[in-house]
Amino acid sequence: MTTAGVLAVLTACGSESPDAGGTTETSNSGIFTVSASEDSTAGSAGTEADTSGSTTTGIEPPDNCGEVDFELVAVPPNVVLVLDKSGSMVSDNDADSDGEFDGFWDHDADPMTPVISRWNSLYNVVDFVVTNFDAQINFGGVLFPSADATSQYSASACVVEDVPEIPVGPANGVAILAGIPDALDVDIRGATPATAGIQTALDHLETLDPTVPQFLILVTDGAANCSADHPAPPDLLEIYDSNLPTLVGTAFSDRDVPTFVVGIDIVDEEVGAGNDGIPQANTFVELNAVAEAGGRAKAGSEKFFNTVNEIELMEALGEIAGQVVSCVIPLDPAPDNPDFVEVEIGGVAIDKVDDCATQDGWVYVNPGGPYDALELCGSACDAYVEAGLVDATYGCPPAG
């Protein structure tokens, strides 16, 4: 994806092909070109045009159709990355008693190369996603815990900011990368207050335009703790925070805010034996429940995106970003003859279909009018995500 929006070539009834006597006007919705010479049947050289795709009243329409070029921008969704910044993401590169390197992993699926921290991989993947989808998604970022969290066995390990480190905004990729710890930063501390991170993200989304689609992407390497129901250690850190799936489920059911869940090297076994700061839980089972509550669970027994190296983490975040990119394309102006609109992506004609949920093609968002937006469905949406461009033609009814 290399474009900020959608370039559409719209052919509308009501203007002739450009010639030396043509005039060009610019409107808020794009570039509207009307050509008319002083001796043309279309009117005088002073003819004005509006953005409806036809000449103003009092002017006889020509016998042919001219071209009107618009840059139509799909509405970018608002997406908050809720990122695990707990100490386990960068713990010491020394094998522990069971021979494992906590916080470090085989990032490239090659046992012959040095391991790197999980945070290093997460930073690299966030860099890839926000760079490649910067024009199509309004990103924001929340860290849990915040930069003020400590590694002490206390509530100071659970600190989360009340507002996002990076508020949601357009073209926010640079801000996202500047607002999170650097890839090589090993001074990352704290527990896993995922519920508080989700709450901060939801509170922020509630301040934004509710008509713009909203999503959360939760990325974590462990089970949530720091429950508000258990404000003091040891329970604060040793008991799994069951409020997490409840909050995610309420956001989806009551506010239509889905949550995608991405796990970093999650094993299907119970961990946490007390007094180690790790909640006693089977993180795999718990994240499955969070993913199901969030409304974007995967098919099969693994409901969340579980990744065991940076390659898989990259694939997961890329797939999710592709899913949230809007495939609803505003049409401004709306076509005067909606039955004669044709759509292409990459030079391939896209069929108009009846049911976007089950068919590949495109439909009008408001099939009974006004015809001010179309939605790309199935493989057509996938093609748009890859190409970043859609061409549409406003055709004219047959003469007579």
Buried (B, 14 or more C-beta within 10 A) or exposed (E): BEEBBBBBBBBBBBBBEBEEBBBEEEEEBBEBBBBBBEEBEBBEBEBEBBBBBBBEEEBEBBEEBBBBEBEBBBBBBBBBBBBBBBBBBBBEBEEEEEEEBBBBBBBBEEEEEEBBBBBBBBBBBBBBBBEBBBBBBBBBBBBBBBBEBBBEBEBBBBBBBEEBBBBBEEBBBEBBBEBBBEBEBBEBBBBBBBBBBBBBBBEBBEEBEEEBBBBBBBBBBBBBBBBEEBEEBEEBBBBBBBBBBBBBBEBBEEEEBBBBBBBBBBEEEEBBEEEEBBBBBBBBBBBBBBBBBBBBBBEEEBBBBBBBBBBBBBBBBBEBBBBBBBBBBBBBBBBBBBEBBBBBBEEEEBEBBEEBEEBBBBBBBEEEEEBBBBBBBBEBBBBBBEBBBBBBBBBBEEEE
